[in-house]
Amino acid sequence: MKKISALLLAVVMAFGMAGCSDSGSSDSDKESSAAAVQTESSAADSSEDTTATTTTTTTAPAVTESSQAEVADTSTADENKPASGDSNDIAASAIEPSETSEENLAPIGQWIKTTIYCPTDKIYHTIYTRITKVVSKTDDADYVNKAIELNNSVGSDFYKIDESELKIPDDCELCVMEYEVYVPEDFPSDEWGIISPDVNYSASNKGGGGIPSADGASTYIGMGGTTELLTQKKNEYFVGNTYKYVNLFLMVKGYKDYKFTFSSYPEGTTSDSSDDAVTAYISAE
């Protein structure tokens, strides 16, 4: 098997070790990724251990960590895509993660304020993100397939996805989630730009617990981790722009009672600390 397991799905992981990925890599990891400025080697360092099982030993692969991506239905894209909408409108309309909760999910399309680590000054700074689209194979198989095909056409063997090698349970399917990130002009940057401003989204069951199987007889634990799909051989990122990403994830066919989440740190934070992290909750439909 090619190195697909490092990007996407290894299939049998012990109970309790699977689950949604946390808020990100360490500061030192992010600084080292800046030096590469989004070469292919920076994308899948931590994804070899990502899969899931169910509470009744049914196995389910979980899609994992990120590289960089753009819109799934285009074969080419501007490396520095202009912001969609006025930047002041984005900032003014954005909500804080604390304004969302399990009971109060942000709708698709809602801008949410978050932060990413900046290796230029070693501080977390504000960016804005929103989910724009969620598509399952049941919804539009051609759309999902094209996203995978584009990833395979621009990525090395390390990043290629072969569905025949993914032991996907019969009641599950691959899905695509698209999101945007706006990087304000006052975000610190270097001459080469900034590191990828991707956000670590994951899907999980509303109210907690695992995703129930289609027949309700078991529960998938750890399902919902995401992998970012490549759409270009090289990406560069600069402040003042909006970038579009495409994530691939696994979900039970027809299941809609799940949400997306991501965690971030307050503006000005200088180091990763789970005590300071805040979580945003977003509807999947």
PyRosetta script that sets phi, psi and omega in degrees:
from pyrosetta import init, pose_from_sequence

init()
pose = pose_from_sequence("MKKISALLLAVVMAFGMAGCSDSGSSDSDKESSAAAVQTESSAADSSEDTTATTTTTTTAPAVTESSQAEVADTSTADENKPASGDSNDIAASAIEPSETSEENLAPIGQWIKTTIYCPTDKIYHTIYTRITKVVSKTDDADYVNKAIELNNSVGSDFYKIDESELKIPDDCELCVMEYEVYVPEDFPSDEWGIISPDVNYSASNKGGGGIPSADGASTYIGMGGTTELLTQKKNEYFVGNTYKYVNLFLMVKGYKDYKFTFSSYPEGTTSDSSDDAVTAYISAE")
pose.set_psi(1, 140.4)
pose.set_omega(1, 176.8)
pose.set_phi(2, -68.6)
pose.set_psi(2, -176.2)
pose.set_omega(2, -174.3)
pose.set_phi(3, -79.6)
pose.set_psi(3, 26.7)
pose.set_omega(3, 180.0)
pose.set_phi(4, -58.8)
pose.set_psi(4, -33.3)
pose.set_omega(4, -178.2)
pose.set_phi(5, -63.6)
pose.set_psi(5, -25.7)
pose.set_omega(5, 178.1)
pose.set_phi(6, -74.2)
pose.set_psi(6, -23.3)
pose.set_omega(6, 178.8)
pose.set_phi(7, -98.9)
pose.set_psi(7, -38.8)
pose.set_omega(7, -164.3)
pose.set_phi(8, -124.8)
pose.set_psi(8, -75.6)
pose.set_omega(8, -164.0)
pose.set_phi(9, -140.5)
pose.set_psi(9, 108.5)
pose.set_omega(9, 161.2)
pose.set_phi(10, -98.4)
pose.set_psi(10, 151.1)
pose.set_omega(10, -160.1)
pose.set_phi(11, -105.1)
pose.set_psi(11, -18.6)
pose.set_omega(11, -176.9)
pose.set_phi(12, -126.5)
pose.set_psi(12, 108.1)
pose.set_omega(12, -179.2)
pose.set_phi(13, -121.6)
pose.set_psi(13, 141.5)
pose.set_omega(13, -175.5)
pose.set_phi(14, -61.5)
pose.set_psi(14, 147.1)
pose.set_omega(14, -179.7)
pose.set_phi(15, -56.0)
pose.set_psi(15, 134.7)
pose.set_omega(15, 177.2)
pose.set_phi(16, 93.5)
pose.set_psi(16, -16.4)
pose.set_omega(16, 179.5)
pose.set_phi(17, -93.4)
pose.set_psi(17, -17.4)
pose.set_omega(17, 178.0)
pose.set_phi(18, -85.0)
pose.set_psi(18, 165.7)
pose.set_omega(18, 176.5)
pose.set_phi(19, 151.4)
pose.set_psi(19, 179.8)
pose.set_omega(19, -178.4)
pose.set_phi(20, -69.7)
pose.set_psi(20, 142.1)
pose.set_omega(20, -179.0)
pose.set_phi(21, -71.4)
pose.set_psi(21, 157.1)
pose.set_omega(21, -175.3)
pose.set_phi(22, -87.2)
pose.set_psi(22, -163.8)
pose.set_omega(22, -164.8)
pose.set_phi(23, -75.6)
pose.set_psi(23, -4.3)
pose.set_omega(23, 175.0)
pose.set_phi(24, 146.2)
pose.set_psi(24, -179.6)
pose.set_omega(24, -179.2)
pose.set_phi(25, -85.0)
pose.set_psi(25, 172.9)
pose.set_omega(25, -178.0)
pose.set_phi(26, -71.1)
pose.set_psi(26, 166.3)
pose.set_omega(26, 179.4)
pose.set_phi(27, -58.3)
pose.set_psi(27, -42.6)
pose.set_omega(27, -178.0)
pose.set_phi(28, -64.4)
pose.set_psi(28, -36.7)
pose.set_omega(28, 177.1)
pose.set_phi(29, -61.8)
pose.set_psi(29, -42.3)
pose.set_omega(29, -176.9)
pose.set_phi(30, -68.8)
pose.set_psi(30, -35.6)
pose.set_omega(30, 178.1)
pose.set_phi(31, -65.1)
pose.set_psi(31, -41.2)
pose.set_omega(31, -179.7)
pose.set_phi(32, -67.4)
pose.set_psi(32, -31.5)
pose.set_omega(32, 179.3)
pose.set_phi(33, -70.0)
pose.set_psi(33, -25.6)
pose.set_omega(33, 179.1)
pose.set_phi(34, -65.3)
pose.set_psi(34, -36.3)
pose.set_omega(34, -178.7)
pose.set_phi(35, -62.2)
pose.set_psi(35, -32.1)
pose.set_omega(35, -179.8)
pose.set_phi(36, -81.1)
pose.set_psi(36, -20.2)
pose.set_omega(36, -176.3)
pose.set_phi(37, 46.7)
pose.set_psi(37, 54.9)
pose.set_omega(37, 172.7)
pose.set_phi(38, 66.6)
pose.set_psi(38, 45.3)
pose.set_omega(38, 165.6)
pose.set_phi(39, -77.7)
pose.set_psi(39, 166.9)
pose.set_omega(39, -174.1)
pose.set_phi(40, -63.2)
pose.set_psi(40, -23.3)
pose.set_omega(40, -176.9)
pose.set_phi(41, -73.3)
pose.set_psi(41, -8.1)
pose.set_omega(41, -176.3)
pose.set_phi(42, -92.7)
pose.set_psi(42, 5.1)
pose.set_omega(42, -165.3)
pose.set_phi(43, -98.3)
pose.set_psi(43, -30.6)
pose.set_omega(43, -167.1)
pose.set_phi(44, -133.3)
pose.set_psi(44, 37.6)
pose.set_omega(44, -175.0)
pose.set_phi(45, -65.3)
pose.set_psi(45, -30.9)
pose.set_omega(45, -169.7)
pose.set_phi(46, -113.2)
pose.set_psi(46, 19.3)
pose.set_omega(46, -171.2)
pose.set_phi(47, -103.0)
pose.set_psi(47, 6.8)
pose.set_omega(47, -177.4)
pose.set_phi(48, -71.9)
pose.set_psi(48, -19.0)
pose.set_omega(48, -173.0)
pose.set_phi(49, -103.3)
pose.set_psi(49, 25.2)
pose.set_omega(49, -170.3)
pose.set_phi(50, -107.2)
pose.set_psi(50, 109.1)
pose.set_omega(50, 170.5)
pose.set_phi(51, -158.1)
pose.set_psi(51, -174.2)
pose.set_omega(51, 179.7)
pose.set_phi(52, -151.0)
pose.set_psi(52, 159.4)
pose.set_omega(52, 172.4)
pose.set_phi(53, -125.9)
pose.set_psi(53, 173.8)
pose.set_omega(53, 174.7)
pose.set_phi(54, -110.0)
pose.set_psi(54, 167.7)
pose.set_omega(54, -177.6)
pose.set_phi(55, -69.6)
pose.set_psi(55, -11.3)
pose.set_omega(55, 177.0)
pose.set_phi(56, -117.7)
pose.set_psi(56, 30.7)
pose.set_omega(56, 175.1)
pose.set_phi(57, 70.7)
pose.set_psi(57, 5.8)
pose.set_omega(57, 169.9)
pose.set_phi(58, -67.7)
pose.set_psi(58, 134.5)
pose.set_omega(58, -177.3)
pose.set_phi(59, -99.1)
pose.set_psi(59, 147.6)
pose.set_omega(59, 177.3)
pose.set_phi(60, -144.2)
pose.set_psi(60, 128.9)
pose.set_omega(60, 175.4)
pose.set_phi(61, -72.4)
pose.set_psi(61, 147.3)
pose.set_omega(61, 176.3)
pose.set_phi(62, -119.5)
pose.set_psi(62, 131.2)
pose.set_omega(62, -179.6)
pose.set_phi(63, -79.4)
pose.set_psi(63, 143.8)
pose.set_omega(63, -170.2)
pose.set_phi(64, -124.4)
pose.set_psi(64, -162.2)
pose.set_omega(64, -170.9)
pose.set_phi(65, -30.2)
pose.set_psi(65, 177.7)
pose.set_omega(65, -165.1)
pose.set_phi(66, -113.3)
pose.set_psi(66, 154.9)
pose.set_omega(66, 159.6)
pose.set_phi(67, -121.0)
pose.set_psi(67, -120.8)
pose.set_omega(67, 174.1)
pose.set_phi(68, -135.3)
pose.set_psi(68, 152.2)
pose.set_omega(68, -176.3)
pose.set_phi(69, -155.1)
pose.set_psi(69, 170.0)
pose.set_omega(69, 172.6)
pose.set_phi(70, -138.5)
pose.set_psi(70, -161.4)
pose.set_omega(70, -171.1)
pose.set_phi(71, -64.5)
pose.set_psi(71, 140.7)
pose.set_omega(71, -170.5)
pose.set_phi(72, -74.0)
pose.set_psi(72, -26.0)
pose.set_omega(72, -172.5)
pose.set_phi(73, -100.5)
pose.set_psi(73, 22.0)
pose.set_omega(73, 174.0)
pose.set_phi(74, -128.6)
pose.set_psi(74, 143.0)
pose.set_omega(74, -179.4)
pose.set_phi(75, -91.4)
pose.set_psi(75, -17.1)
pose.set_omega(75, 175.0)
pose.set_phi(76, -135.2)
pose.set_psi(76, 159.6)
pose.set_omega(76, -178.8)
pose.set_phi(77, -158.9)
pose.set_psi(77, 152.7)
pose.set_omega(77, 175.0)
pose.set_phi(78, -66.0)
pose.set_psi(78, 135.6)
pose.set_omega(78, 179.5)
pose.set_phi(79, -67.8)
pose.set_psi(79, -31.7)
pose.set_omega(79, 179.0)
pose.set_phi(80, -121.3)
pose.set_psi(80, 88.4)
pose.set_omega(80, -173.1)
pose.set_phi(81, -80.2)
pose.set_psi(81, 127.3)
pose.set_omega(81, 178.9)
pose.set_phi(82, -58.8)
pose.set_psi(82, 149.7)
pose.set_omega(82, -179.9)
pose.set_phi(83, -60.9)
pose.set_psi(83, 135.9)
pose.set_omega(83, 177.6)
pose.set_phi(84, -85.6)
pose.set_psi(84, 102.1)
pose.set_omega(84, -175.8)
pose.set_phi(85, 99.4)
pose.set_psi(85, 159.1)
pose.set_omega(85, -178.9)
pose.set_phi(86, -65.1)
pose.set_psi(86, 135.8)
pose.set_omega(86, -177.6)
pose.set_phi(87, -62.1)
pose.set_psi(87, -35.2)
pose.set_omega(87, 177.8)
pose.set_phi(88, -65.5)
pose.set_psi(88, -36.4)
pose.set_omega(88, 177.6)
pose.set_phi(89, -65.8)
pose.set_psi(89, -39.4)
pose.set_omega(89, 179.0)
pose.set_phi(90, -61.6)
pose.set_psi(90, -50.0)
pose.set_omega(90, -178.9)
pose.set_phi(91, -63.8)
pose.set_psi(91, -39.8)
pose.set_omega(91, -177.3)
pose.set_phi(92, -70.3)
pose.set_psi(92, -32.6)
pose.set_omega(92, -176.8)
pose.set_phi(93, -88.1)
pose.set_psi(93, -11.9)
pose.set_omega(93, -176.5)
pose.set_phi(94, -70.6)
pose.set_psi(94, 146.9)
pose.set_omega(94, 176.4)
pose.set_phi(95, -109.8)
pose.set_psi(95, 161.8)
pose.set_omega(95, 176.3)
pose.set_phi(96, -80.7)
pose.set_psi(96, 149.7)
pose.set_omega(96, 174.5)
pose.set_phi(97, -55.3)
pose.set_psi(97, -33.5)
pose.set_omega(97, -178.8)
pose.set_phi(98, -66.9)
pose.set_psi(98, -14.8)
pose.set_omega(98, 176.8)
pose.set_phi(99, -82.1)
pose.set_psi(99, -4.5)
pose.set_omega(99, 177.1)
pose.set_phi(100, -109.6)
pose.set_psi(100, 161.3)
pose.set_omega(100, 178.7)
pose.set_phi(101, -163.8)
pose.set_psi(101, 176.8)
pose.set_omega(101, 175.1)
pose.set_phi(102, -56.4)
pose.set_psi(102, -36.1)
pose.set_omega(102, -177.2)
pose.set_phi(103, -90.7)
pose.set_psi(103, -12.2)
pose.set_omega(103, -176.8)
pose.set_phi(104, -134.4)
pose.set_psi(104, 75.9)
pose.set_omega(104, -177.1)
pose.set_phi(105, -75.6)
pose.set_psi(105, 137.3)
pose.set_omega(105, 172.7)
pose.set_phi(106, -68.1)
pose.set_psi(106, 140.6)
pose.set_omega(106, 179.7)
pose.set_phi(107, -75.9)
pose.set_psi(107, 159.1)
pose.set_omega(107, 172.0)
pose.set_phi(108, -58.7)
pose.set_psi(108, 135.8)
pose.set_omega(108, -178.5)
pose.set_phi(109, 97.2)
pose.set_psi(109, -11.5)
pose.set_omega(109, -179.6)
pose.set_phi(110, -81.7)
pose.set_psi(110, 122.8)
pose.set_omega(110, 174.5)
pose.set_phi(111, -69.4)
pose.set_psi(111, 137.8)
pose.set_omega(111, 179.2)
pose.set_phi(112, -127.7)
pose.set_psi(112, 133.9)
pose.set_omega(112, 177.7)
pose.set_phi(113, -75.5)
pose.set_psi(113, 134.1)
pose.set_omega(113, 176.7)
pose.set_phi(114, -147.8)
pose.set_psi(114, -172.2)
pose.set_omega(114, 178.7)
pose.set_phi(115, -138.7)
pose.set_psi(115, 156.6)
pose.set_omega(115, 168.5)
pose.set_phi(116, -133.3)
pose.set_psi(116, 158.8)
pose.set_omega(116, -179.7)
pose.set_phi(117, -74.9)
pose.set_psi(117, 136.7)
pose.set_omega(117, 178.6)
pose.set_phi(118, -113.6)
pose.set_psi(118, 111.4)
pose.set_omega(118, -179.8)
pose.set_phi(119, -68.6)
pose.set_psi(119, -14.8)
pose.set_omega(119, 179.1)
pose.set_phi(120, -62.4)
pose.set_psi(120, -45.1)
pose.set_omega(120, 178.5)
pose.set_phi(121, -122.0)
pose.set_psi(121, 5.2)
pose.set_omega(121, 176.3)
pose.set_phi(122, 61.1)
pose.set_psi(122, 39.9)
pose.set_omega(122, -179.6)
pose.set_phi(123, -134.9)
pose.set_psi(123, 149.2)
pose.set_omega(123, 174.0)
pose.set_phi(124, -80.4)
pose.set_psi(124, 129.8)
pose.set_omega(124, -179.0)
pose.set_phi(125, -125.2)
pose.set_psi(125, 158.1)
pose.set_omega(125, -173.9)
pose.set_phi(126, -72.7)
pose.set_psi(126, 135.7)
pose.set_omega(126, 164.6)
pose.set_phi(127, -133.8)
pose.set_psi(127, 178.1)
pose.set_omega(127, 179.8)
pose.set_phi(128, -131.1)
pose.set_psi(128, 142.6)
pose.set_omega(128, -177.8)
pose.set_phi(129, -141.1)
pose.set_psi(129, 153.8)
pose.set_omega(129, 174.2)
pose.set_phi(130, -154.0)
pose.set_psi(130, 145.4)
pose.set_omega(130, 171.7)
pose.set_phi(131, -81.0)
pose.set_psi(131, 136.1)
pose.set_omega(131, -178.4)
pose.set_phi(132, -115.1)
pose.set_psi(132, -20.4)
pose.set_omega(132, -175.2)
pose.set_phi(133, -162.2)
pose.set_psi(133, 141.3)
pose.set_omega(133, 173.4)
pose.set_phi(134, -133.4)
pose.set_psi(134, 122.7)
pose.set_omega(134, -175.6)
pose.set_phi(135, -134.0)
pose.set_psi(135, 126.7)
pose.set_omega(135, 174.5)
pose.set_phi(136, -98.3)
pose.set_psi(136, 166.9)
pose.set_omega(136, 175.6)
pose.set_phi(137, -63.7)
pose.set_psi(137, -32.7)
pose.set_omega(137, 175.4)
pose.set_phi(138, -62.6)
pose.set_psi(138, -40.1)
pose.set_omega(138, 179.0)
pose.set_phi(139, -66.5)
pose.set_psi(139, -50.2)
pose.set_omega(139, -174.8)
pose.set_phi(140, -160.4)
pose.set_psi(140, 88.2)
pose.set_omega(140, -176.8)
pose.set_phi(141, -62.2)
pose.set_psi(141, -36.9)
pose.set_omega(141, -178.5)
pose.set_phi(142, -63.3)
pose.set_psi(142, -39.0)
pose.set_omega(142, -179.8)
pose.set_phi(143, -63.9)
pose.set_psi(143, -46.4)
pose.set_omega(143, 179.5)
pose.set_phi(144, -65.3)
pose.set_psi(144, -43.2)
pose.set_omega(144, -179.5)
pose.set_phi(145, -62.2)
pose.set_psi(145, -39.8)
pose.set_omega(145, 179.9)
pose.set_phi(146, -66.2)
pose.set_psi(146, -35.1)
pose.set_omega(146, 177.1)
pose.set_phi(147, -63.1)
pose.set_psi(147, -41.5)
pose.set_omega(147, 178.7)
pose.set_phi(148, -68.7)
pose.set_psi(148, -42.5)
pose.set_omega(148, 179.8)
pose.set_phi(149, -61.8)
pose.set_psi(149, -40.3)
pose.set_omega(149, 178.8)
pose.set_phi(150, -64.7)
pose.set_psi(150, -44.0)
pose.set_omega(150, 176.0)
pose.set_phi(151, -55.7)
pose.set_psi(151, -45.8)
pose.set_omega(151, -177.8)
pose.set_phi(152, -68.2)
pose.set_psi(152, -28.8)
pose.set_omega(152, -176.7)
pose.set_phi(153, -77.7)
pose.set_psi(153, -25.5)
pose.set_omega(153, -176.7)
pose.set_phi(154, -108.3)
pose.set_psi(154, -14.6)
pose.set_omega(154, -177.8)
pose.set_phi(155, -97.4)
pose.set_psi(155, 159.4)
pose.set_omega(155, 174.6)
pose.set_phi(156, -72.9)
pose.set_psi(156, 175.8)
pose.set_omega(156, 179.6)
pose.set_phi(157, -56.2)
pose.set_psi(157, -31.3)
pose.set_omega(157, -179.3)
pose.set_phi(158, -57.3)
pose.set_psi(158, -32.2)
pose.set_omega(158, -174.4)
pose.set_phi(159, -103.5)
pose.set_psi(159, -3.2)
pose.set_omega(159, -176.8)
pose.set_phi(160, -70.4)
pose.set_psi(160, 144.1)
pose.set_omega(160, -178.3)
pose.set_phi(161, -114.5)
pose.set_psi(161, 121.2)
pose.set_omega(161, 177.6)
pose.set_phi(162, -116.6)
pose.set_psi(162, 106.6)
pose.set_omega(162, -175.8)
pose.set_phi(163, -61.1)
pose.set_psi(163, -25.6)
pose.set_omega(163, 179.9)
pose.set_phi(164, -66.8)
pose.set_psi(164, -19.6)
pose.set_omega(164, 179.0)
pose.set_phi(165, -94.1)
pose.set_psi(165, -5.0)
pose.set_omega(165, -178.0)
pose.set_phi(166, -96.7)
pose.set_psi(166, 110.8)
pose.set_omega(166, -176.2)
pose.set_phi(167, -77.4)
pose.set_psi(167, 71.8)
pose.set_omega(167, -176.8)
pose.set_phi(168, -79.5)
pose.set_psi(168, 127.1)
pose.set_omega(168, 177.7)
pose.set_phi(169, -57.6)
pose.set_psi(169, 152.9)
pose.set_omega(169, -175.9)
pose.set_phi(170, -60.7)
pose.set_psi(170, -28.1)
pose.set_omega(170, -177.3)
pose.set_phi(171, -95.1)
pose.set_psi(171, 13.1)
pose.set_omega(171, -178.7)
pose.set_phi(172, -121.9)
pose.set_psi(172, 163.1)
pose.set_omega(172, -179.5)
pose.set_phi(173, -151.5)
pose.set_psi(173, 158.7)
pose.set_omega(173, 175.4)
pose.set_phi(174, -80.2)
pose.set_psi(174, 144.0)
pose.set_omega(174, -179.6)
pose.set_phi(175, -134.6)
pose.set_psi(175, 158.8)
pose.set_omega(175, 177.5)
pose.set_phi(176, -118.4)
pose.set_psi(176, 135.0)
pose.set_omega(176, 172.7)
pose.set_phi(177, -123.1)
pose.set_psi(177, 128.1)
pose.set_omega(177, 178.9)
pose.set_phi(178, -109.7)
pose.set_psi(178, 142.7)
pose.set_omega(178, 176.8)
pose.set_phi(179, -145.1)
pose.set_psi(179, 161.7)
pose.set_omega(179, 178.5)
pose.set_phi(180, -117.5)
pose.set_psi(180, 154.2)
pose.set_omega(180, 173.9)
pose.set_phi(181, -132.6)
pose.set_psi(181, 127.6)
pose.set_omega(181, 173.2)
pose.set_phi(182, -105.9)
pose.set_psi(182, 127.4)
pose.set_omega(182, 179.5)
pose.set_phi(183, -105.7)
pose.set_psi(183, 113.9)
pose.set_omega(183, -177.7)
pose.set_phi(184, -62.2)
pose.set_psi(184, 156.0)
pose.set_omega(184, -178.6)
pose.set_phi(185, -66.7)
pose.set_psi(185, -22.1)
pose.set_omega(185, -179.5)
pose.set_phi(186, -88.5)
pose.set_psi(186, 6.5)
pose.set_omega(186, 176.1)
pose.set_phi(187, -69.9)
pose.set_psi(187, 127.8)
pose.set_omega(187, -178.2)
pose.set_phi(188, -59.5)
pose.set_psi(188, 139.3)
pose.set_omega(188, -178.2)
pose.set_phi(189, -147.2)
pose.set_psi(189, 168.3)
pose.set_omega(189, 175.7)
pose.set_phi(190, -111.7)
pose.set_psi(190, 179.5)
pose.set_omega(190, -178.8)
pose.set_phi(191, -60.1)
pose.set_psi(191, -34.8)
pose.set_omega(191, -178.7)
pose.set_phi(192, -81.4)
pose.set_psi(192, -4.8)
pose.set_omega(192, -179.8)
pose.set_phi(193, 109.2)
pose.set_psi(193, -139.5)
pose.set_omega(193, -179.2)
pose.set_phi(194, -133.4)
pose.set_psi(194, 166.5)
pose.set_omega(194, 173.3)
pose.set_phi(195, -69.8)
pose.set_psi(195, 163.7)
pose.set_omega(195, -179.6)
pose.set_phi(196, -55.1)
pose.set_psi(196, 127.6)
pose.set_omega(196, -179.4)
pose.set_phi(197, -88.0)
pose.set_psi(197, 34.8)
pose.set_omega(197, -178.0)
pose.set_phi(198, -67.2)
pose.set_psi(198, 153.3)
pose.set_omega(198, -178.8)
pose.set_phi(199, -114.6)
pose.set_psi(199, 138.3)
pose.set_omega(199, -173.6)
pose.set_phi(200, -87.4)
pose.set_psi(200, 75.9)
pose.set_omega(200, 177.1)
pose.set_phi(201, -74.8)
pose.set_psi(201, 149.8)
pose.set_omega(201, 169.8)
pose.set_phi(202, -147.3)
pose.set_psi(202, 155.8)
pose.set_omega(202, 179.2)
pose.set_phi(203, -102.8)
pose.set_psi(203, 144.3)
pose.set_omega(203, 178.6)
pose.set_phi(204, -154.6)
pose.set_psi(204, 163.6)
pose.set_omega(204, -176.7)
pose.set_phi(205, -67.7)
pose.set_psi(205, 137.7)
pose.set_omega(205, 173.7)
pose.set_phi(206, -61.9)
pose.set_psi(206, 133.5)
pose.set_omega(206, 179.1)
pose.set_phi(207, 83.5)
pose.set_psi(207, 0.0)
pose.set_omega(207, 177.8)
pose.set_phi(208, 92.3)
pose.set_psi(208, 178.4)
pose.set_omega(208, -178.1)
pose.set_phi(209, 78.8)
pose.set_psi(209, 179.9)
pose.set_omega(209, -179.0)
pose.set_phi(210, -81.9)
pose.set_psi(210, 174.3)
pose.set_omega(210, 177.0)
pose.set_phi(211, -84.5)
pose.set_psi(211, 123.9)
pose.set_omega(211, -179.5)
pose.set_phi(212, -69.2)
pose.set_psi(212, 143.6)
pose.set_omega(212, 175.6)
pose.set_phi(213, -66.6)
pose.set_psi(213, 166.0)
pose.set_omega(213, -176.1)
pose.set_phi(214, -60.4)
pose.set_psi(214, -34.8)
pose.set_omega(214, -179.5)
pose.set_phi(215, -89.9)
pose.set_psi(215, -1.3)
pose.set_omega(215, 178.1)
pose.set_phi(216, 74.3)
pose.set_psi(216, 4.7)
pose.set_omega(216, -176.0)
pose.set_phi(217, -83.7)
pose.set_psi(217, -15.6)
pose.set_omega(217, -177.9)
pose.set_phi(218, -149.5)
pose.set_psi(218, 176.5)
pose.set_omega(218, -177.6)
pose.set_phi(219, -132.7)
pose.set_psi(219, 134.2)
pose.set_omega(219, 176.0)
pose.set_phi(220, -87.0)
pose.set_psi(220, 119.8)
pose.set_omega(220, 178.6)
pose.set_phi(221, -97.8)
pose.set_psi(221, 127.7)
pose.set_omega(221, 177.8)
pose.set_phi(222, 92.2)
pose.set_psi(222, -1.5)
pose.set_omega(222, 178.4)
pose.set_phi(223, -70.2)
pose.set_psi(223, 140.7)
pose.set_omega(223, 174.7)
pose.set_phi(224, 121.7)
pose.set_psi(224, -7.9)
pose.set_omega(224, 173.4)
pose.set_phi(225, -62.6)
pose.set_psi(225, 152.9)
pose.set_omega(225, -173.2)
pose.set_phi(226, -121.5)
pose.set_psi(226, 152.9)
pose.set_omega(226, 173.0)
pose.set_phi(227, -121.7)
pose.set_psi(227, 131.8)
pose.set_omega(227, 176.1)
pose.set_phi(228, -80.1)
pose.set_psi(228, 137.0)
pose.set_omega(228, -178.7)
pose.set_phi(229, -97.0)
pose.set_psi(229, 134.3)
pose.set_omega(229, 176.8)
pose.set_phi(230, -72.3)
pose.set_psi(230, 145.5)
pose.set_omega(230, 171.7)
pose.set_phi(231, -130.8)
pose.set_psi(231, -7.4)
pose.set_omega(231, 176.8)
pose.set_phi(232, -141.5)
pose.set_psi(232, 154.2)
pose.set_omega(232, 178.0)
pose.set_phi(233, -72.9)
pose.set_psi(233, -25.3)
pose.set_omega(233, 179.3)
pose.set_phi(234, -144.1)
pose.set_psi(234, 137.3)
pose.set_omega(234, 175.8)
pose.set_phi(235, -126.1)
pose.set_psi(235, 141.7)
pose.set_omega(235, 172.2)
pose.set_phi(236, -125.2)
pose.set_psi(236, 149.5)
pose.set_omega(236, -174.1)
pose.set_phi(237, -131.5)
pose.set_psi(237, 132.9)
pose.set_omega(237, -179.3)
pose.set_phi(238, -134.4)
pose.set_psi(238, 155.6)
pose.set_omega(238, -177.0)
pose.set_phi(239, -68.8)
pose.set_psi(239, 158.2)
pose.set_omega(239, 178.1)
pose.set_phi(240, 84.4)
pose.set_psi(240, 5.3)
pose.set_omega(240, -176.8)
pose.set_phi(241, -119.3)
pose.set_psi(241, 161.6)
pose.set_omega(241, 172.5)
pose.set_phi(242, -109.2)
pose.set_psi(242, 132.7)
pose.set_omega(242, 179.8)
pose.set_phi(243, -118.7)
pose.set_psi(243, 142.2)
pose.set_omega(243, -178.7)
pose.set_phi(244, -107.5)
pose.set_psi(244, 136.1)
pose.set_omega(244, -178.9)
pose.set_phi(245, -123.5)
pose.set_psi(245, 155.7)
pose.set_omega(245, 176.7)
pose.set_phi(246, -126.9)
pose.set_psi(246, 126.0)
pose.set_omega(246, 177.9)
pose.set_phi(247, -112.7)
pose.set_psi(247, 144.3)
pose.set_omega(247, 174.7)
pose.set_phi(248, -108.9)
pose.set_psi(248, 136.1)
pose.set_omega(248, 177.6)
pose.set_phi(249, -148.8)
pose.set_psi(249, 168.7)
pose.set_omega(249, -177.9)
pose.set_phi(250, -109.3)
pose.set_psi(250, 139.8)
pose.set_omega(250, 178.0)
pose.set_phi(251, -148.7)
pose.set_psi(251, 153.7)
pose.set_omega(251, 175.3)
pose.set_phi(252, -64.7)
pose.set_psi(252, 136.3)
pose.set_omega(252, -178.1)
pose.set_phi(253, -56.4)
pose.set_psi(253, 128.8)
pose.set_omega(253, 176.3)
pose.set_phi(254, 78.1)
pose.set_psi(254, -4.6)
pose.set_omega(254, -177.3)
pose.set_phi(255, -81.0)
pose.set_psi(255, 129.0)
pose.set_omega(255, -176.8)
pose.set_phi(256, -122.0)
pose.set_psi(256, -7.1)
pose.set_omega(256, -173.1)
pose.set_phi(257, -86.9)
pose.set_psi(257, 53.6)
pose.set_omega(257, 178.0)
pose.set_phi(258, -133.7)
pose.set_psi(258, 170.1)
pose.set_omega(258, -176.7)
pose.set_phi(259, -134.3)
pose.set_psi(259, 169.0)
pose.set_omega(259, 170.0)
pose.set_phi(260, -110.6)
pose.set_psi(260, 147.8)
pose.set_omega(260, 176.3)
pose.set_phi(261, -138.3)
pose.set_psi(261, 157.8)
pose.set_omega(261, 165.4)
pose.set_phi(262, -150.3)
pose.set_psi(262, 155.4)
pose.set_omega(262, 179.3)
pose.set_phi(263, -116.5)
pose.set_psi(263, 151.3)
pose.set_omega(263, 178.8)
pose.set_phi(264, -151.8)
pose.set_psi(264, 172.6)
pose.set_omega(264, -179.4)
pose.set_phi(265, -110.7)
pose.set_psi(265, 154.5)
pose.set_omega(265, -179.8)
pose.set_phi(266, -61.3)
pose.set_psi(266, 150.7)
pose.set_omega(266, 174.5)
pose.set_phi(267, -51.7)
pose.set_psi(267, 133.1)
pose.set_omega(267, 178.4)
pose.set_phi(268, 92.2)
pose.set_psi(268, -7.1)
pose.set_omega(268, 177.9)
pose.set_phi(269, -61.9)
pose.set_psi(269, 140.4)
pose.set_omega(269, -176.7)
pose.set_phi(270, -108.8)
pose.set_psi(270, -7.2)
pose.set_omega(270, 178.7)
pose.set_phi(271, -153.4)
pose.set_psi(271, 158.1)
pose.set_omega(271, 178.1)
pose.set_phi(272, -70.5)
pose.set_psi(272, 130.0)
pose.set_omega(272, 176.0)
pose.set_phi(273, -151.0)
pose.set_psi(273, 117.9)
pose.set_omega(273, -177.7)
pose.set_phi(274, -62.2)
pose.set_psi(274, -23.7)
pose.set_omega(274, 179.8)
pose.set_phi(275, -67.3)
pose.set_psi(275, -26.7)
pose.set_omega(275, -177.2)
pose.set_phi(276, -96.0)
pose.set_psi(276, -12.4)
pose.set_omega(276, -174.1)
pose.set_phi(277, -67.6)
pose.set_psi(277, 142.7)
pose.set_omega(277, 174.5)
pose.set_phi(278, -120.3)
pose.set_psi(278, 149.4)
pose.set_omega(278, -176.1)
pose.set_phi(279, -114.0)
pose.set_psi(279, 137.9)
pose.set_omega(279, 173.5)
pose.set_phi(280, -104.8)
pose.set_psi(280, 142.8)
pose.set_omega(280, -177.2)
pose.set_phi(281, -120.3)
pose.set_psi(281, 126.4)
pose.set_omega(281, -174.5)
pose.set_phi(282, -129.9)
pose.set_psi(282, 140.1)
pose.set_omega(282, 177.8)
pose.set_phi(283, -67.0)
pose.set_psi(283, 149.1)
pose.set_omega(283, 178.1)
pose.set_phi(284, -95.7)
pose.set_psi(284, 0.8)
pose.set_omega(284, 178.9)
pose.set_phi(285, -148.9)
pose.dump_pdb("model.pdb")
